[in-house]
Amino acid sequence: MKISIGGYSFQNTFVQGKMDVFGYLETVKYRYGLNTVDLYNGFFVDKSKPVWELADDDYLHKIREALDEKEMTVVNFAIDTASLWDLDKEKRELQYHNALKHLRAADILGAKTVRIDTGGSYSNDPKGDFFEMSQEQFEHIVQRYQEYSRIAADFGSKVGPENHMGPSLNPHFLKQIAEAVNHPNFGILLHVDRWKVDPEQGDSIIAPWACHVHFGGKTLAAEDRAIRIAQTLIDRGFKDYWAIEDNAPGNQYVQVEWAVAAMKKVLSNIN
């Protein structure tokens, strides 16, 4: 089964000083018996900067050496503080240059897919079901993803957003973005079951562009629903990795062990 564990599943353990990126690799390989990882840049950046400053090349190469020693593959590299859109033009530019640095890091690390978010925010609509995306924002997002897709193509990767924020939480907006980018190296990290607009159809709408999938603990706990979602994605042609991302408040090693077993059970029940 193509299963991975998102690094963010151990975010609380990392914040407590009980894990670093090398401990994460050891845990995934030897505790859970998997050869694939979702790296999270939050494990090897300087967070005191306006945008998180990436570790130097020597450190990145040490991570790559550790991956190669364990015969592990980075199936996704999730990048924060490099989002495409911000109303503040200066911050937008900082995030752009940070994205370029992280794409270079993705090449060093051998990442098969890269997550860089759209940026943007929701409207203040009290119903929580309306999101704004100006024409300027739309054009900027499309142009940047086209640029990043060309870069990713150079090292055989795919790049795109996760349905995290702003327009990406509306599957219809995200579909518009994907169609406009129109590049074979653009892909979406689909975090299932988390849409703010059209929640029952969102996963199906975005499935054609999904290059990686995240399942959270709440979805996995609702086994029948998780099976239906996974079956929908398979029926829509998804063939890539299913990753667990569940940053539990405590007992994270035990929670991830449960989530891996739950994900395997879900996948064993689909056609």
N, C-alpha and C positions, 0 to 999 in steps of 0.2 A: 504494500500500500504506500502511496505517495503522501507521507505525513511528515510535518515539520512542527517545530515549537518556536513561536515568536519570542524573541528576546525580552519583549516587554512583559511577558508572563512572569518574569523574575525581577521586575522593576523595584518592587518594595524590598526584596532581598538585597538588590544592588545598593539602594539608598541607605540601607542599614549597614553597609560596609561588609556584607557577608559573601559577596560574589563580585568577580570582575569578568571581563569578556572571556578570559582563558578558563575560568571556573565554569562559565556557561557552556563552553565547548565540551569540557570534560563531562559535565552533567548530562548533556544531550547524548553524547556518545556512549558513555559507560553506565549511566543510570537508566536511561530510557531506550538505549540500543538503536538510536537513529543516526543516519549519516548525513542528514541535511539540517541546516539551521536558517533562521531568519535573524540576521544581525540587526541590532538597533543602535543607531549612532550615539544615543545617550550614554552608552557604556564606554565610549572612548573619545569624548570631547571635553573641552573646557567650557563649562556652562556659565562662567562669570562674564563672558563677552556678550555684546549686543546680539550677535548670532553665534551659536555654539561653534567654537574653533576646533577644527578637526585635529586629531593627533598627527604627529609628523610621520613622514614616510617610513622611518625606521620602525616605528611602532606598528604601522599598518602591515609592513612586511613580516613582522613577528606574528601578527594574527594570521597572515596567509601561510606562514610556515607551520603554525599550529594546526591549521585546517588541513594542509597537505599531509602532515605527519599522521593525522587521524583519518585520512582519506574522506574528508567531509566536503560538502558542497554548500555554498551560500545560495539558497533558492530565492531569497529576498533580502534586500538591504533597505531598511526603513529609515528615512531621513527626516528629522525635525529641524525647524528654524531655517528652512530653505524654500518655503512656500512661494508660489509664483506671484500671488497678488497681495498687496497691502495698499491702503489709501495713502500712506506715507511713502512718497516716491524714494526718499533716501533709504528707508528700510527695505523697500522693494529691491533696490539696487544691491544692498548688502546681501539680501537673501539670494539674489541671482548669482552673485560671485560665490556664495557659499554652496549653492547647488552645483556649480561647475567644479569646485574643489571636491565635493562628495562624489560626483560622477567619475572623477579621476580615481578616487579611492575605491569606488565600485569595481573599476577595471582591475586595480591591484588585488582586490579581494576575490575576484572571479564571480561577482554576483550575477545571477541569471535574470533577476528582475530587480527593479529599483523603485521605491515609493517616494515620490515628492508631491506634496499636496498642492491643491489649487490655491489655498488661502481664501480670503474673503470671510464674511460673517453672515449670519442670518439677519433677516429684518426683525423689527420689534413687534411683529404681529403677535398678539397674545395667543392665538390659536397654534402658533408654532408650525404652520403648514405652508408658509409662503417665504420664498427666498428671492432676493434681488440679485441680478447679474446684469450690470450695465453693458452696453455694446463695447465700451473701452475695455472693461474687464474681460469680457469674452474674447476679444481679439488678442489681447495681451496673453491670456492663458493659452490660446491656441498656438500662437507664434512661438511661445517658449517651449511648449511640449513638442512642437515640430523640431525645434533646435535640439532639444534634449534627446529626442528619438534618433536624430542623425548621429549624435555622439554615442548613444548606446549601441547603435548598429555597428560602430567601429570595434566594439569588443563583445559583440554577440549577445547583448542584453536587451531587455525591454524596460521602458520607464513610463510612469504615469502615476495618477493619484490613487489614494484610498478614499472611500466615501466617509470623510472625516469632518468636513466643515463647509460652510457657505454653500456654493452651488453644487458641490459634490454630494451633498446630502439629499439632493433632488435628482432622482435617476433620469428624469427627462432632460434636465440641464446637462448632466454628465454624458448622456447619449449625444446631445448636440455637440459637446466638446470633442468627444471621440470621433464622430463623423467628420467634423471640420479638420481635426488633426490629420486623419486619414494617412497614417504611416504604419508600416508593418511592425515597427519596433516600439509602438505605443501600446501599452496595456494597462489594465486597471487591477489594483489590489482590492478585491471585493470582500469587504467585511460584511458577512451576511446578517440579515435580520436587524439592521440598524438605520433604516431609512426614516427621514422625517416627512417625506412626501411619498405617497403611493407605496406604503410598506409591504403590501401583499404582492405587488408586481415588480418591485424594484430590482430584486435579484435576477429575475428572468429578463428584464429589460437590458441589464448591463452584462449579462452572461457572455454575449459574443465577444466582448473585449477583455474578459477576465483572464489574467495570466497567473494569478495566485489568489488563494482564498483564505480568509481568517474566520474561524468559528470561535465565538466566546462561550464562556461557561454556562451562561443563562440559556443560550440556544441549545447547547449539548444536553442540558438537563431536561429539556422538553424533547425527548427522544423522537416522538412521532413527527414533530415539526422539523427537527433537524434532518430526519430521513427525507421528508418531502422536499426540503430545500436542496439537499445534496442530489436527489434524483432529478430535480428540475435542471440543475447545472449540468449534470451528466447528459441529460436529454438535449440540452442546448449546445453540447459539444465540448464541455470543459474536460481537459485531460491532464492538468498540471497538479501542483501540490496543494494539499489541504493542511493549513497550519492552525495551531491552537494559539490564541492570544487571550489570556485570562489572568490579569494581574490581581490575584486574590489578596485580600487584606492580610492574611497570615497562612502559615503551613503551605507555602507555595510549592514545595517539592511534592507534597502529597496531593495537592490540588491538580498539579500538572499530570501526575501519574493517573489520577482519575480521568482527566480530560483526554489523555492519550487513549485510554481504554474505551472511553465513550466514543471518540472519533472512529476508532477501529470498528466498534459495533455498528455505528451509523453506516460506514462504508460497506460493511459486510451485508447490509440489508438493502442495498440498491442494485438495480439490474445493470 
